[in-house]
Amino acid sequence: MAVLAGLVTAYGVIMGRYEMIEEPAAFTLLCGGLSGAFLALCLGVWAMVSTWVRVVRGFRYAAGATVLSLALLAVPTSFLVPGLARPAIHDISTDLSDPPLFTVSALTRPDWANDITPAPPDSDIAAAQREAYPEIVPLVLDMQPEEGFDFAGRAARELGWEVTARLAPPLPDVEGQIEAVARTDILRFADDVVIRVRPHEDGTRFDVRSVSRFGRSDLGRNGARIRQVLDLIELYSEE
C-alpha cells in the first residue's frame, strides 16, 4: 500500500508539473496517493505493534511501510498546516475597492478555472482578506510612473513569472499594467497576477492582484506572492 501510494503520488506530481494533464486531474491523483499513504501509515503502525507483541516475523516490513508513508506525508503537511490558518479564499488584491482587472488572462484561462471576477468590497471574501492580510496594501513610492513600470517588469522577471501582457504608461498621467502567470514550486499550478502602476500625488502607486486558477483556498500563497513583488519593487527604488 505504501509503495502504491508513492507511485500514484509521484505520477500525479510529474504529470501535473509537466502539464501532461490538467490541474484538477493532477490534484485528484495527488489526493489519492496521499490518502493511500495515510492508510498505509495506519496499517504500518498497527502491524508494527502486532508483530512486536506477538513476536512474529514482519516487523521490519511494517516499519519500512511506516517510514515510507511518513516521508510521503511530510512534504504536503509542511505546506498544509501553515496554510490552513488562512481563510479559504483564492483572490487577493491590494485594492479591494477598485482591484486591477485582467485582460489577457480573462481570455486565456481554462474553463475549469476559478472565476476571475473580483468580489465586491463589502463581501465576506473582502472582509476575510482584510482580517487575514492587513499588510496587503498599495505601495506608493516617490518616482515617475514610467520608472515604476520598469521596476514592476523587472520584479516579475526576477521572480520567474511568465509575462503575458505589458501596457506601458503612454503618458505621465496614465496608468500602466503588467499581467503574468506565476507557478507553484512543486506541482507548477498556475496563478494569474496583475500589477497596476498608477500616478499618485506622492509619486507612483503600485497595486497587485493574484488569483489562483484552481482550488478554493490558496493556502496563503497569493498573499505571500504580493508581498514578495512589492518588496522587490521597493528594494529597486532604494538602489
Phi and psi restraints in degrees (value plus and minus 20) as a CYANA .aco file:
   2 ALA   PHI     -86.2   -46.2
   2 ALA   PSI     -62.0   -22.0
   3 VAL   PHI     -85.8   -45.8
   3 VAL   PSI     -63.8   -23.8
   4 LEU   PHI     -81.9   -41.9
   4 LEU   PSI     -61.8   -21.8
   5 ALA   PHI     -82.0   -42.0
   5 ALA   PSI     -59.2   -19.2
   6 GLY   PHI     -84.8   -44.8
   6 GLY   PSI     -59.9   -19.9
   7 LEU   PHI     -87.1   -47.1
   7 LEU   PSI     -62.7   -22.7
   8 VAL   PHI     -84.9   -44.9
   8 VAL   PSI     -62.5   -22.5
   9 THR   PHI     -82.6   -42.6
   9 THR   PSI     -66.5   -26.5
  10 ALA   PHI     -83.4   -43.4
  10 ALA   PSI     -58.6   -18.6
  11 TYR   PHI     -83.4   -43.4
  11 TYR   PSI     -64.1   -24.1
  12 GLY   PHI     -84.4   -44.4
  12 GLY   PSI     -61.3   -21.3
  13 VAL   PHI     -84.6   -44.6
  13 VAL   PSI     -66.5   -26.5
  14 ILE   PHI     -86.2   -46.2
  14 ILE   PSI     -66.4   -26.4
  15 MET   PHI     -84.8   -44.8
  15 MET   PSI     -57.5   -17.5
  16 GLY   PHI     -95.3   -55.3
  16 GLY   PSI     -61.2   -21.2
  17 ARG   PHI     -83.4   -43.4
  17 ARG   PSI     -58.2   -18.2
  18 TYR   PHI    -118.7   -78.7
  18 TYR   PSI      -3.6    36.4
  19 GLU   PHI      36.1    76.1
  19 GLU   PSI      16.3    56.3
  20 MET   PHI    -100.5   -60.5
  20 MET   PSI     -44.0    -4.0
  21 ILE   PHI    -154.7  -114.7
  21 ILE   PSI     143.9   183.9
  22 GLU   PHI     -95.7   -55.7
  22 GLU   PSI     141.1   181.1
  23 GLU   PHI     -78.4   -38.4
  23 GLU   PSI     -62.4   -22.4
  24 PRO   PHI     -79.6   -39.6
  24 PRO   PSI     -58.8   -18.8
  25 ALA   PHI     -88.2   -48.2
  25 ALA   PSI     -61.4   -21.4
  26 ALA   PHI     -83.7   -43.7
  26 ALA   PSI     -59.7   -19.7
  27 PHE   PHI     -85.6   -45.6
  27 PHE   PSI     -58.6   -18.6
  28 THR   PHI     -83.0   -43.0
  28 THR   PSI     -64.1   -24.1
  29 LEU   PHI     -82.0   -42.0
  29 LEU   PSI     -62.6   -22.6
  30 LEU   PHI     -83.3   -43.3
  30 LEU   PSI     -63.1   -23.1
  31 CYS   PHI     -84.0   -44.0
  31 CYS   PSI     -59.9   -19.9
  32 GLY   PHI     -82.4   -42.4
  32 GLY   PSI     -63.9   -23.9
  33 GLY   PHI     -84.4   -44.4
  33 GLY   PSI     -62.8   -22.8
  34 LEU   PHI     -91.3   -51.3
  34 LEU   PSI     -52.6   -12.6
  35 SER   PHI     -84.4   -44.4
  35 SER   PSI     -61.4   -21.4
  36 GLY   PHI     -83.6   -43.6
  36 GLY   PSI     -57.1   -17.1
  37 ALA   PHI     -85.1   -45.1
  37 ALA   PSI     -59.2   -19.2
  38 PHE   PHI     -85.8   -45.8
  38 PHE   PSI     -61.1   -21.1
  39 LEU   PHI     -83.5   -43.5
  39 LEU   PSI     -62.4   -22.4
  40 ALA   PHI     -84.0   -44.0
  40 ALA   PSI     -55.3   -15.3
  41 LEU   PHI     -83.5   -43.5
  41 LEU   PSI     -65.6   -25.6
  42 CYS   PHI     -82.4   -42.4
  42 CYS   PSI     -64.9   -24.9
  43 LEU   PHI     -85.5   -45.5
  43 LEU   PSI     -57.2   -17.2
  44 GLY   PHI     -84.6   -44.6
  44 GLY   PSI     -63.7   -23.7
  45 VAL   PHI     -84.1   -44.1
  45 VAL   PSI     -63.9   -23.9
  46 TRP   PHI     -80.5   -40.5
  46 TRP   PSI     -62.8   -22.8
  47 ALA   PHI     -87.4   -47.4
  47 ALA   PSI     -57.3   -17.3
  48 MET   PHI     -82.0   -42.0
  48 MET   PSI     -66.7   -26.7
  49 VAL   PHI     -85.0   -45.0
  49 VAL   PSI     -62.1   -22.1
  50 SER   PHI     -84.2   -44.2
  50 SER   PSI     -67.8   -27.8
  51 THR   PHI     -88.2   -48.2
  51 THR   PSI     -52.9   -12.9
  52 TRP   PHI     -90.4   -50.4
  52 TRP   PSI     -63.8   -23.8
  53 VAL   PHI     -88.9   -48.9
  53 VAL   PSI     -61.3   -21.3
  54 ARG   PHI    -106.0   -66.0
  54 ARG   PSI     -26.3    13.7
  55 VAL   PHI      34.2    74.2
  55 VAL   PSI      34.9    74.9
  56 VAL   PHI    -141.3  -101.3
  56 VAL   PSI     146.1   186.1
  57 ARG   PHI     -93.0   -53.0
  57 ARG   PSI     134.9   174.9
  58 GLY   PHI     100.1   140.1
  58 GLY   PSI     -23.2    16.8
  59 PHE   PHI     -81.7   -41.7
  59 PHE   PSI     -61.9   -21.9
  60 ARG   PHI     -87.0   -47.0
  60 ARG   PSI     -52.5   -12.5
  61 TYR   PHI     -90.1   -50.1
  61 TYR   PSI     -60.0   -20.0
  62 ALA   PHI     -84.2   -44.2
  62 ALA   PSI     -60.6   -20.6
  63 ALA   PHI     -85.6   -45.6
  63 ALA   PSI     -60.3   -20.3
  64 GLY   PHI     -82.7   -42.7
  64 GLY   PSI     -62.2   -22.2
  65 ALA   PHI     -84.2   -44.2
  65 ALA   PSI     -58.8   -18.8
  66 THR   PHI     -85.4   -45.4
  66 THR   PSI     -65.2   -25.2
  67 VAL   PHI     -83.6   -43.6
  67 VAL   PSI     -63.1   -23.1
  68 LEU   PHI     -82.7   -42.7
  68 LEU   PSI     -62.3   -22.3
  69 SER   PHI     -84.3   -44.3
  69 SER   PSI     -61.9   -21.9
  70 LEU   PHI     -82.9   -42.9
  70 LEU   PSI     -59.2   -19.2
  71 ALA   PHI     -85.1   -45.1
  71 ALA   PSI     -59.3   -19.3
  72 LEU   PHI     -86.5   -46.5
  72 LEU   PSI     -55.8   -15.8
  73 LEU   PHI    -105.3   -65.3
  73 LEU   PSI     -36.8     3.2
  74 ALA   PHI     -85.4   -45.4
  74 ALA   PSI     -67.0   -27.0
  75 VAL   PHI     -85.3   -45.3
  75 VAL   PSI     -72.9   -32.9
  76 PRO   PHI     -82.8   -42.8
  76 PRO   PSI     -52.6   -12.6
  77 THR   PHI     -84.2   -44.2
  77 THR   PSI     -57.4   -17.4
  78 SER   PHI     -84.3   -44.3
  78 SER   PSI     -47.0    -7.0
  79 PHE   PHI    -106.6   -66.6
  79 PHE   PSI     -59.2   -19.2
  80 LEU   PHI     -90.9   -50.9
  80 LEU   PSI     -62.8   -22.8
  81 VAL   PHI     -79.1   -39.1
  81 VAL   PSI     -70.2   -30.2
  82 PRO   PHI     -86.6   -46.6
  82 PRO   PSI     -55.4   -15.4
  83 GLY   PHI     -90.1   -50.1
  83 GLY   PSI     -47.9    -7.9
  84 LEU   PHI     -87.8   -47.8
  84 LEU   PSI     -36.8     3.2
  85 ALA   PHI     -96.5   -56.5
  85 ALA   PSI     -33.7     6.3
  86 ARG   PHI    -108.2   -68.2
  86 ARG   PSI     134.5   174.5
  87 PRO   PHI     -87.6   -47.6
  87 PRO   PSI     138.2   178.2
  88 ALA   PHI    -101.5   -61.5
  88 ALA   PSI      49.6    89.6
  89 ILE   PHI    -150.2  -110.2
  89 ILE   PSI     136.5   176.5
  90 HIS   PHI    -151.5  -111.5
  90 HIS   PSI     -11.0    29.0
  91 ASP   PHI    -149.0  -109.0
  91 ASP   PSI      90.9   130.9
  92 ILE   PHI    -140.9  -100.9
  92 ILE   PSI     116.4   156.4
  93 SER   PHI    -163.6  -123.6
  93 SER   PSI     127.7   167.7
  94 THR   PHI     -95.3   -55.3
  94 THR   PSI     -38.6     1.4
  95 ASP   PHI    -145.4  -105.4
  95 ASP   PSI      85.0   125.0
  96 LEU   PHI    -105.7   -65.7
  96 LEU   PSI     -41.1    -1.1
  97 SER   PHI     -99.6   -59.6
  97 SER   PSI     -58.5   -18.5
  98 ASP   PHI    -159.9  -119.9
  98 ASP   PSI      50.3    90.3
  99 PRO   PHI     -86.6   -46.6
  99 PRO   PSI     128.1   168.1
 100 PRO   PHI     -78.9   -38.9
 100 PRO   PSI     121.1   161.1
 101 LEU   PHI    -124.4   -84.4
 101 LEU   PSI     128.2   168.2
 102 PHE   PHI    -110.3   -70.3
 102 PHE   PSI     125.4   165.4
 103 THR   PHI    -134.1   -94.1
 103 THR   PSI     -84.1   -44.1
 104 VAL   PHI     -86.8   -46.8
 104 VAL   PSI     -66.9   -26.9
 105 SER   PHI     -81.8   -41.8
 105 SER   PSI     -53.3   -13.3
 106 ALA   PHI     -83.9   -43.9
 106 ALA   PSI     -44.4    -4.4
 107 LEU   PHI    -114.6   -74.6
 107 LEU   PSI     -43.3    -3.3
 108 THR   PHI    -124.9   -84.9
 108 THR   PSI     -28.5    11.5
 109 ARG   PHI     -86.4   -46.4
 109 ARG   PSI     121.9   161.9
 110 PRO   PHI     -87.7   -47.7
 110 PRO   PSI     144.6   184.6
 111 ASP   PHI     -83.3   -43.3
 111 ASP   PSI     -50.7   -10.7
 112 TRP   PHI    -102.7   -62.7
 112 TRP   PSI     -23.9    16.1
 113 ALA   PHI     -90.9   -50.9
 113 ALA   PSI     138.6   178.6
 114 ASN   PHI     -81.1   -41.1
 114 ASN   PSI     133.8   173.8
 115 ASP   PHI     -83.5   -43.5
 115 ASP   PSI     113.3   153.3
 116 ILE   PHI    -115.9   -75.9
 116 ILE   PSI     -18.0    22.0
 117 THR   PHI     -90.5   -50.5
 117 THR   PSI     107.0   147.0
 118 PRO   PHI     -87.2   -47.2
 118 PRO   PSI     128.1   168.1
 119 ALA   PHI     -95.3   -55.3
 119 ALA   PSI     127.4   167.4
 120 PRO   PHI     -79.5   -39.5
 120 PRO   PSI     129.5   169.5
 121 PRO   PHI     -83.9   -43.9
 121 PRO   PSI     -40.3    -0.3
 122 ASP   PHI    -120.8   -80.8
 122 ASP   PSI      -5.7    34.3
 123 SER   PHI    -101.7   -61.7
 123 SER   PSI     148.3   188.3
 124 ASP   PHI     -85.9   -45.9
 124 ASP   PSI     -52.9   -12.9
 125 ILE   PHI     -84.2   -44.2
 125 ILE   PSI     -65.8   -25.8
 126 ALA   PHI     -83.5   -43.5
 126 ALA   PSI     -59.9   -19.9
 127 ALA   PHI     -84.2   -44.2
 127 ALA   PSI     -58.5   -18.5
 128 ALA   PHI     -85.3   -45.3
 128 ALA   PSI     -57.9   -17.9
 129 GLN   PHI     -87.1   -47.1
 129 GLN   PSI     -63.8   -23.8
 130 ARG   PHI     -78.6   -38.6
 130 ARG   PSI     -58.1   -18.1
 131 GLU   PHI     -94.9   -54.9
 131 GLU   PSI     -59.8   -19.8
 132 ALA   PHI    -105.8   -65.8
 132 ALA   PSI     -48.5    -8.5
 133 TYR   PHI    -148.8  -108.8
 133 TYR   PSI      43.9    83.9
 134 PRO   PHI     -85.1   -45.1
 134 PRO   PSI     -39.7     0.3
 135 GLU   PHI    -105.0   -65.0
 135 GLU   PSI     -28.2    11.8
 136 ILE   PHI    -103.0   -63.0
 136 ILE   PSI      72.1   112.1
 137 VAL   PHI    -155.5  -115.5
 137 VAL   PSI     143.6   183.6
 138 PRO   PHI     -81.2   -41.2
 138 PRO   PSI     133.1   173.1
 139 LEU   PHI    -128.1   -88.1
 139 LEU   PSI     106.9   146.9
 140 VAL   PHI    -137.7   -97.7
 140 VAL   PSI     104.4   144.4
 141 LEU   PHI    -147.4  -107.4
 141 LEU   PSI     130.7   170.7
 142 ASP   PHI    -102.9   -62.9
 142 ASP   PSI      68.5   108.5
 143 MET   PHI    -182.7  -142.7
 143 MET   PSI     149.3   189.3
 144 GLN   PHI     -98.4   -58.4
 144 GLN   PSI     129.1   169.1
 145 PRO   PHI     -77.9   -37.9
 145 PRO   PSI     -54.8   -14.8
 146 GLU   PHI     -82.5   -42.5
 146 GLU   PSI     -61.9   -21.9
 147 GLU   PHI     -88.2   -48.2
 147 GLU   PSI     -60.7   -20.7
 148 GLY   PHI     -82.8   -42.8
 148 GLY   PSI     -56.8   -16.8
 149 PHE   PHI     -84.5   -44.5
 149 PHE   PSI     -60.3   -20.3
 150 ASP   PHI     -83.7   -43.7
 150 ASP   PSI     -60.7   -20.7
 151 PHE   PHI     -84.3   -44.3
 151 PHE   PSI     -59.7   -19.7
 152 ALA   PHI     -84.0   -44.0
 152 ALA   PSI     -63.5   -23.5
 153 GLY   PHI     -84.6   -44.6
 153 GLY   PSI     -58.3   -18.3
 154 ARG   PHI     -84.4   -44.4
 154 ARG   PSI     -61.5   -21.5
 155 ALA   PHI     -85.3   -45.3
 155 ALA   PSI     -60.9   -20.9
 156 ALA   PHI     -82.3   -42.3
 156 ALA   PSI     -61.6   -21.6
 157 ARG   PHI     -87.5   -47.5
 157 ARG   PSI     -61.5   -21.5
 158 GLU   PHI     -85.4   -45.4
 158 GLU   PSI     -51.6   -11.6
 159 LEU   PHI    -100.4   -60.4
 159 LEU   PSI     -22.6    17.4
 160 GLY   PHI      60.6   100.6
 160 GLY   PSI      -0.2    39.8
 161 TRP   PHI     -96.6   -56.6
 161 TRP   PSI     132.2   172.2
 162 GLU   PHI    -111.9   -71.9
 162 GLU   PSI      83.3   123.3
 163 VAL   PHI     -92.6   -52.6
 163 VAL   PSI     104.5   144.5
 164 THR   PHI    -127.5   -87.5
 164 THR   PSI     -37.1     2.9
 165 ALA   PHI    -177.9  -137.9
 165 ALA   PSI     121.2   161.2
 166 ARG   PHI    -155.7  -115.7
 166 ARG   PSI      98.0   138.0
 167 LEU   PHI    -138.4   -98.4
 167 LEU   PSI      73.0   113.0
 168 ALA   PHI     -91.3   -51.3
 168 ALA   PSI     128.7   168.7
 169 PRO   PHI     -83.2   -43.2
 169 PRO   PSI      94.4   134.4
 170 PRO   PHI     -89.9   -49.9
 170 PRO   PSI     -47.5    -7.5
 171 LEU   PHI    -155.0  -115.0
 171 LEU   PSI     138.9   178.9
 172 PRO   PHI     -78.8   -38.8
 172 PRO   PSI     -46.5    -6.5
 173 ASP   PHI    -123.2   -83.2
 173 ASP   PSI       0.0    40.0
 174 VAL   PHI    -140.4  -100.4
 174 VAL   PSI     120.6   160.6
 175 GLU   PHI     -96.7   -56.7
 175 GLU   PSI     136.5   176.5
 176 GLY   PHI    -139.9   -99.9
 176 GLY   PSI     145.8   185.8
 177 GLN   PHI    -170.9  -130.9
 177 GLN   PSI     122.6   162.6
 178 ILE   PHI    -146.4  -106.4
 178 ILE   PSI     109.1   149.1
 179 GLU   PHI    -132.2   -92.2
 179 GLU   PSI     124.5   164.5
 180 ALA   PHI    -173.0  -133.0
 180 ALA   PSI     144.3   184.3
 181 VAL   PHI    -134.4   -94.4
 181 VAL   PSI     101.2   141.2
 182 ALA   PHI    -126.9   -86.9
 182 ALA   PSI     128.5   168.5
 183 ARG   PHI    -144.6  -104.6
 183 ARG   PSI     127.9   167.9
 184 THR   PHI     -90.1   -50.1
 184 THR   PSI     142.1   182.1
 185 ASP   PHI     -89.3   -49.3
 185 ASP   PSI     -67.2   -27.2
 186 ILE   PHI    -112.7   -72.7
 186 ILE   PSI     -78.7   -38.7
 187 LEU   PHI    -103.4   -63.4
 187 LEU   PSI     -32.2     7.8
 188 ARG   PHI      41.9    81.9
 188 ARG   PSI      14.8    54.8
 189 PHE   PHI     -87.2   -47.2
 189 PHE   PSI     123.5   163.5
 190 ALA   PHI    -111.6   -71.6
 190 ALA   PSI     115.7   155.7
 191 ASP   PHI    -144.4  -104.4
 191 ASP   PSI     121.9   161.9
 192 ASP   PHI    -116.0   -76.0
 192 ASP   PSI     114.9   154.9
 193 VAL   PHI    -149.3  -109.3
 193 VAL   PSI     121.0   161.0
 194 VAL   PHI    -152.7  -112.7
 194 VAL   PSI     114.6   154.6
 195 ILE   PHI    -134.5   -94.5
 195 ILE   PSI     102.8   142.8
 196 ARG   PHI    -128.1   -88.1
 196 ARG   PSI     110.1   150.1
 197 VAL   PHI    -134.9   -94.9
 197 VAL   PSI      95.9   135.9
 198 ARG   PHI    -144.1  -104.1
 198 ARG   PSI     125.1   165.1
 199 PRO   PHI     -83.2   -43.2
 199 PRO   PSI     124.6   164.6
 200 HIS   PHI    -159.0  -119.0
 200 HIS   PSI     135.8   175.8
 201 GLU   PHI     -81.8   -41.8
 201 GLU   PSI     -43.2    -3.2
 202 ASP   PHI    -121.9   -81.9
 202 ASP   PSI     -10.9    29.1
 203 GLY   PHI     116.8   156.8
 203 GLY   PSI    -123.7   -83.7
 204 THR   PHI    -155.8  -115.8
 204 THR   PSI     117.1   157.1
 205 ARG   PHI    -128.5   -88.5
 205 ARG   PSI     113.7   153.7
 206 PHE   PHI    -132.1   -92.1
 206 PHE   PSI     106.6   146.6
 207 ASP   PHI    -141.2  -101.2
 207 ASP   PSI     119.7   159.7
 208 VAL   PHI    -150.2  -110.2
 208 VAL   PSI     119.0   159.0
 209 ARG   PHI    -151.2  -111.2
 209 ARG   PSI     114.0   154.0
 210 SER   PHI    -150.5  -110.5
 210 SER   PSI     107.9   147.9
 211 VAL   PHI    -149.6  -109.6
 211 VAL   PSI     108.1   148.1
 212 SER   PHI     -98.5   -58.5
 212 SER   PSI     118.3   158.3
 213 ARG   PHI     -96.2   -56.2
 213 ARG   PSI     -52.3   -12.3
 214 PHE   PHI    -150.4  -110.4
 214 PHE   PSI     121.0   161.0
 215 GLY   PHI      82.7   122.7
 215 GLY   PSI     119.5   159.5
 216 ARG   PHI     -91.6   -51.6
 216 ARG   PSI     -57.8   -17.8
 217 SER   PHI    -133.2   -93.2
 217 SER   PSI     121.8   161.8
 218 ASP   PHI    -115.1   -75.1
 218 ASP   PSI     -19.4    20.6
 219 LEU   PHI      37.2    77.2
 219 LEU   PSI       6.5    46.5
 220 GLY   PHI      69.8   109.8
 220 GLY   PSI     -20.3    19.7
 221 ARG   PHI     -93.8   -53.8
 221 ARG   PSI     -50.7   -10.7
 222 ASN   PHI     -88.1   -48.1
 222 ASN   PSI     -61.8   -21.8
 223 GLY   PHI     -83.3   -43.3
 223 GLY   PSI     -62.1   -22.1
 224 ALA   PHI     -83.3   -43.3
 224 ALA   PSI     -57.9   -17.9
 225 ARG   PHI     -85.6   -45.6
 225 ARG   PSI     -61.4   -21.4
 226 ILE   PHI     -85.1   -45.1
 226 ILE   PSI     -63.8   -23.8
 227 ARG   PHI     -81.5   -41.5
 227 ARG   PSI     -58.3   -18.3
 228 GLN   PHI     -84.1   -44.1
 228 GLN   PSI     -66.9   -26.9
 229 VAL   PHI     -91.7   -51.7
 229 VAL   PSI     -56.7   -16.7
 230 LEU   PHI     -87.5   -47.5
 230 LEU   PSI     -57.3   -17.3
 231 ASP   PHI     -83.4   -43.4
 231 ASP   PSI     -59.1   -19.1
 232 LEU   PHI     -85.4   -45.4
 232 LEU   PSI     -64.7   -24.7
 233 ILE   PHI     -80.7   -40.7
 233 ILE   PSI     -63.6   -23.6
 234 GLU   PHI     -84.4   -44.4
 234 GLU   PSI     -57.2   -17.2
 235 LEU   PHI     -83.2   -43.2
 235 LEU   PSI     -63.1   -23.1
 236 TYR   PHI     -81.0   -41.0
 236 TYR   PSI     -57.0   -17.0
 237 SER   PHI     -88.5   -48.5
 237 SER   PSI     -39.5     0.5
 238 GLU   PHI    -112.4   -72.4
 238 GLU   PSI     -26.1    13.9
